[in-house]
Amino acid sequence: MNDARTHQLTIPYPPTVEDLQRLAEAMADVNRLRSRGYGAHALVTSLLMRWLSEATGQPHSDIINRFALTIDSMLPPDELGSGDS
């Protein structure tokens, strides 16, 4: 997750095929790192919820439901724009 590679892009207009390939490679690297980060967060969350379930004796499903309701109450409501459905 701590991959320290850097990418430097200078894209002229109109971009060349090589420029677009380098941009695609950079975006693939960013997406790969984000995916690994999300996976790590999911694993940590799952472990913490399991440990909480074991410590309290509450079913895992009840803990997940309580987390979901608490998080939902902390977020602003979804507001659909006039063009959204």
Number of C-alpha atoms within 10 A of each C-alpha: 10 7 7 6 7 8 11 8 11 9 13 8 6 7 11 11 9 10 15 13 12 17 17 12 13 17 13 12 16 11 12 13 15 13 13 13 14 12 12 13 12 12 12 12 12 14 12 12 17 17 13 15 17 12 9 10 9 12 12 15 11 11 16 15 11 11 13 12 11 11 10 11 10 9 8 7 8 6 7 8 7 6 5 6 5
